[in-house]
């Protein structure tokens, strides 16, 4: 009878190669829920968020709030509005935007730029769940 002492190792290697690809495919195919920013007359909630590259941010005008125009950039910046600019009102209560570049992006409401402003930080997306990969990685490092 032939013994396969390295069979468990081969199985672990195969899993190590295929799991990241499977996890990346799951992440890519699964619809992403947007990060919601509530827009009121008193400010954005939350005003500052951190998201992954490729994530969607949704601004939602809250009931009882006035219409607002949301603009990328900072007030009196010559490039304000180059990334996005949209109006939220009773007929158009929400707007989505997908962030495909990393960095820190400011935004404000043009009708109250001193009071209504926020920041979105976009970091590089992680292709797999770090917790899952960490457990598998620990198995390899313990040999």
N, C-alpha and C positions, 0 to 999 in steps of 0.2 A: 504494500500500500504506500502510495506516494504522499508525503506531507507537504503542505504549502505554508511554511512559516511566514512567508512574506505576503500572503494573501490579504491579511488585514491592512497592511501598509499600502498595497496596491489599491484597495477599496478607498482608503482615506485620501490617497493622491487623486484618484478619480473624482471623489467628492470635492476635494479642494479646487480642482480645475473647473468642474461644472457648476458648483454652487454660485460663485460670483456671477457667471453668465446668466444663470437662471434668475438670480435675484435682480440683476440689472434689467432683464426682460420683463419681470413682474412689475418693477417700478415704472418702466417705460410704458407698459400697456395699461397699467391701472390709472383710472382717471384721478387727477389730483383735485382735492378740495381746495378752493381758493382761501387765501388768508383774508379775512374780512376786516376792513377798517370802517367803523361807524362814523358818519359825518353828521355833526350837530352844529347848532349855532355857537356852541361853547368850545368846540375843538374836534380833533380826531381822536378816536378811541380804538386801538392804541395809536399814539402819535408816532411812535418809533417801533419798528419791528425788524427782525432778522429772518431772512428766508433763504432758500437754496436757489441756485441758478435754474431757470426754467419754471419756477413756481409762479402762480397767478395771484395777484392781489385784486380784491374786489372792494371798491368804495361803495358804501350803501348810505343813502340819505335817510335819516331817521324821521319817523312821523313827527310832525310839528315843527320841523326845521325849515329854514328858508332855503331857497335855491342857492347853490354855490357852484362856481367854476373852479375845478381842480387843475392845477398847472404844475408841471415838472420844473425843478430848479428852485431858485430863491428869488424873492421879490427884488425887482430892479436889476436883475441879471439879464444881460443882453441875449442869453441863450435860453431864457425861461420859456417853457412850452415846446421846446424842440423834441422832447421825448414823448410827451403826451399833454393834452389839454382837452378837457371835456366838461360839460355842464351837467349837473344833477338838479332835477326839479321834480314836480309832481308827476310829469309824464315819463321821465327818465330817471328812476330812483337808484339805479346802480350801474357801475361801469367796471369792467375787468381789464387788467393789463398784465401781460406776461413779461417777466424780467428775464431776458436772455443774456445779459452781461453782468459780470460781477462788479462790485463797487458799492459806494454809498450814494444814494440818490435822495435829494431833498425834494419836497413838494409843498404847495401852499394853496390856499383859496384866494383867488384874485380879488374877491370882494372884501376880504379881511386878512391881508397878508401878515400883519403883525400878530394877530391872535390865532389864526388857523394855519399851522405849518407842521410838517412832520418829516421823518427820515426813514428810508428803507435801505437796509444793508443786505446786499446779495452776496452770498458766499458760494464757493464751488459746490456743486451737488455731489453727494456721496452715492455711488452706484448701488451699494448694498447696505443692509442694516449692519452697523459696526458691531453690535452685540452678537449677532449670529456669526459673523466672520471671526470675531475675537475668540469665541469658544472653539471654533475649528482650528484657528491659528495656534491656540494653546496646546491642542493635541499634537501638532507637529513640533512645537518647540520643546515639549517634554521628552522627546526621544533623544 
